[in-house]
Every structure is written in C-alpha cells, then in structure tokens.
C-alpha cells in the first residue's frame, strides 16, 4: 500500500536516491538542505509517496514571497516533483499535490506557482489540479561563437567551421539587433554580497511590478551568494553611487546532445528601475560574455 505523507527527518536520503535515479544526476544532501531547509522564508512543504519503506514520489512547495499588483503574498514554488517510472499514471501525483496544498495552507501559503514543462502543464490544467496558465516566458538565445555550437550538432568539425561564417551572417541579417544607446554614464561594479542598497532598490522596483518574486538582500544572498553549486557573478549599475539596477550571470561548460562541450553564458536575473538601466546592463552582459569567450 502506498502511503502519502509529510516529510520527516531522514527522508532526504530516499528523496535524493529517487532524484538521482530519475534525472541521472548526482545531487548531494548539502544542495538539498540549502534548497528546502535554509530558505529565508521558511522550511518547504515536502510530501512523499512511500511503499515498503521506499520513497517512490515527491511533491514540494518552497515558500516564496511574491508581489501581485502591489500586494505581497506568500506563495509556494513547486520544484522537483517526481514519481518513480513504474508508479506513474496511477493518480499518485494528484494525491501528493492535494496533500501539499493542505499543509501549505497551515503555513500561510496562498497560491502555488511553478514553471512546468509542456508535459507537466497538461496535467496541471486538468480537473484534478485546476491550475491556471499565467503566461509564457520567452528565451533569448544569441550565439557568439557559432562554430562551437554547430560542432555539437555536426560531427565533422571542419564542416561546422565552414558553415559558421555564412550562418552567422544569415542570422545577423534575419535577426538584426537594433542599435542600443544609453543616455547616462553608469558605473558597473561586481557585487560580492547583497546589502541594504538592494533593499532600497527593491522598494523602488516593486511599485511598478505586476507579478515578481521579492528580491531583497536576504533572498538574494540565499539564492545567489550562498548557492552551494552554481558560481554566479553579480554586477550592479550605479549612478552617482546609487544602485539603479543589477544583473546576475552564470558561465558554464555544458555538453549538448552528449557531444562537444559548449561554453554557455546565462543572464540569470536582471533588474533595473527603467529601460535605460536595462539597456546598459544588457550591453554590459554582452561585453562580459564575449570577454569570457
């Protein structure tokens, strides 16, 4: 018989075994504790499905403060939902989700938010869960060294290099980026720790935000500075010593399709009080990523 219950101390070993099995990963307990137990807004809601003392499923909600139309509420960010392959399609997920909602309500969590895959979205929009799609999130992809990218698709590297130049020219012609200019002299500085300047910036930003995760210094230090695995770099944009915006970038080597490694640069977060600041941050990001090749 499958038992749907709240997490209890010691379950993390079984949860990690399940995660590493499903995602063929090597996630460690340090990361798990940072993600689910060290959140500045409280411990997470964790529901597991267990059979014969083995964890075969998990559903979680990480407490997350968000702004919706000027109102701050406590939401539950859904991540790492998983069920062992042989137990899928048996209604286990729906039972875990409903249990997580009951526990979340006791913690003052008002809504669940998430960024599901297309497959997961279909289940969430069904009658049992009754979620609503807020909107799609676009992704900007800009290749700087196209030969490296093509090498991950084409086995012959000389052919990839030969195709890179005409492909680059074609992309520039079809997706021509408009000229961007900034009308003020911003100073960009690398930030090692998030201080009260970021609290002041958040107070300015939140006024015009329809929906956004709260980005104060406490959250950013946990999410960015203290991340146990990813090494981010944060750059602040200053005007006369006042913080006007910031961006967080991550540079990593990743294997595409199990072939050649490609160096990827991601803009993880970018916040500014107006369009001029955002333009300046974007141009600075391009410079940083090009310098890192």
N, C-alpha and C positions, 0 to 999 in steps of 0.2 A: 504493500500500500504506500502511495506517495503522500508525504507529509508536507504541507505548505506552511511555513512558519517564519517568524522573525529571526534574524541573525543572532547568534550567541557566540561569545568569545571562544575562539578555537576553530570556527568555521572557515576562517580565511585560508587555511591550508587546502581544504577541499575546494573552495571557490577558485583559488589560483590554479589548482590542478585542472579544473574544468576549463578555465580561461585559456591556459597554455595548450590544452588539448584541442579546443575548438579553433583558436586563432593561430595555432602552431607558433606560439610566442614563448618568451621566457620572462614573463613578468614576475617581479620579486615582491616580497612582503613589504619592503620599505616603500615601494611605489604605492602599493595598495593602501597602506596606513596613511600616507600623505594624501591620497585622493579621497578616501572615505572617512577618515577619523580626525584629520588635522585641519579641515575646512574651518575658517574663522566664523562661519555662520552656523556651526553645529554639526554633530555627527549625522551621517547619512541614514536614510531609511534603506535597509537591506532585507529583502525577503528571499528565502531559498526554498527550493524543492528538493526533498531528500527521500531516498528509497534505500532501505537496508544499510543505513549509516553512510550512504554515499550521496554527495550533493550532485544533483543532475540538472539543476536550473537556478537562475538568479534574476532578480529584478531589483533595481536600485533607484533611489531619488536623492541627489545631492542638494542640500539646502542652498538656494541661490537667491540673493536679493536682486530684484529687477524693478525698473521703472516702467510703468504703463500709464501713459497720458498723465504725467506729473505725480502719479501715486506710487509709492514704494511698497511692494508686497514681497512676501517670502514664497518663492516657487521651489519646485523640486526638479532638478535637471536629471533627466533619465539617461544613464550611460551603462554600457557593459551588460545589457540584457542578453541572456544566453540560455540555451537549453541543449542538453546532450542530444546528438543527432537521432538516436533511436527512440527518443521520447517526444519528438516534435509532432504536431498535428493532433494532439490529444487534449487540447484545452488547458494545458498546464500554464502557459503564459498568461492567459486571461485570469486564472485564479491567483497567480502571483501578483499581477498588476492590481487587482481589486484589493488584495491584502495590503499592498504597499500604499494604496490610497487611504485605507482605514488608519494605518499607522502615521501617515503623513499629516492627516487632519489633526491628530493628537499633538503633533509638533508645531502646529500653526501654519503648515504649508497649504497654500490656497489653490495653486494650479500646478500642473505638470508641464514641463517644456522639454523639447528634445530636437535632435537633428537626425532623423532616421534615414535609412536607405530607402530606395523606392519600394523594395520588397516589404520592409517593415512598415512603411507608411500605409500600404494597403490594409494590413491588419489593424492598424490604429484607427483607421477611418471607418471600420466596421461597426456593427451594432453593439458588440460586447464592450468595446473600449470607448467609442464615441468621442474621439479626438477631433480637432478642427485644424485644417492646414492654414497657417498664418501667411506663408509666402515662401517663395524660393529664394535661395541665396546664390547670387552669381559668383563665378570664379574667374579671376583674371590669370591667364597663362601667357607669359611672354618669354620666348626662348632667346637667350643672348648668344649661346654657342650651339647653333643648330646641328652641327656635325656630331656632337656628343649625343644629342637627343635622337638623331636619326640612327646612330650606331646601336641604340637599344632596340631598334625595330628591324634594321637591315643587318644581316650577318656580315656582309663584306664591308669592312671599314673604308677602303679606298672609294667604293661606290657611295657610301654615306657622305664622305667629304666632298666628292664631286657634285652631289646633289644639294649640298648645304648652301652654296652661294646662290644658285638660281632660286632655291626655295626661300632663302632669306629675302631676296629682292622681291619675290612674289608676295610674301607676307607683308612686307613694308608697303607695297603698292595697294594691296587689298585692304589691309587694316592700318591705314596711315594714322599715326597718333598726332593729334593736333598739338601745335606748339603751346607749351605751358609757360607762363611767366608769373613771378611773384612780385608784388609791388612794395614789399618791405624787406628789410635786412634782418633775417632771423639768424640766430646763432644756434647751431646744433651741437649738443653735448651728450656724450654717453652717460647713462644713468646706471649706477650700481645698486642703488636701493631707493625704494619709493618713500618719499617723505610727505610732510604736510602740504607741499606745493601741489601734489596730486589730489589731495582732498579739496583744495581750493579750486583746482581745475574742474574736478567732478561737479562741484556745486554750480559751476557756470554751464557745463555741458548738459546736465540733466534737465535743465529748464526747457530745452528745445527737443528733447528726445521722446519719441512716441513709445518706443519699447527698446530697452537696453539693460544689459547686466550692470549692476552697480560696480563702478571702477574706482574705488577709493584705495588709499595706500595699503590698508590691511588686506584687502582682496588681492591686489597686485603683488604684494610681497609673497603671499602664499602661492598664487597661481604662476607667477613668472620667476621671481628671485629664488624661491625655495623649491622649485621643481626638481625632483630627485633624478631625472633622466635627461631632459632637454636643457641645452645651454643656450639661453636666449641673450640677445643684445638689445638694450633699450636706448633710444635716442630721444632726448627732449628738445623741443623747439622753443627757444627763448627770445623774447623781445624786451629789451631793456631790463634784463634779469627776471622777467616774469614768465612763468611757464604757460605757453599758449597751446601746446599740444605735444603728443609723443607718438612714437611707433615702436613696435617690438618686432624684431626679425629673428629668424632661425635659419641657419645654414647647415645642411646635412648632405651626406652622400647616400643615395638610395638606388637600389637595383630595380630597373624597370623590366618587367616581364622576365625576371630571372636572368637577364643578360648583363650588359655592361652597366657599370655604375655611372650615375649622373649626379652632378652637384646641383642641389636644389636650394634656392633661397626663397623663404616664405615670409610675407608680411603677415604676422600673426594677429596684430592688433594695430589700429591707427585711429587716433582721436585728435580732433582739433576744434577750436572754437568757431572757425569759419572756413570757407573754401580756400582762401589764400594760404592758410596754415596747412591744410590737407595737401594742396598742390606742392608746397615746399617740402613736406615730409615725403611725398611720393618721389619727387625728384632726388631727394637725398637718399632714399632707399635704392633707387636705380644706381646711383653712384657707388654706394656701399657694396651692392651685389656685383657690380662689374669689377670693382677692385678685388673682390674675393674670387673672381673668375668663376 
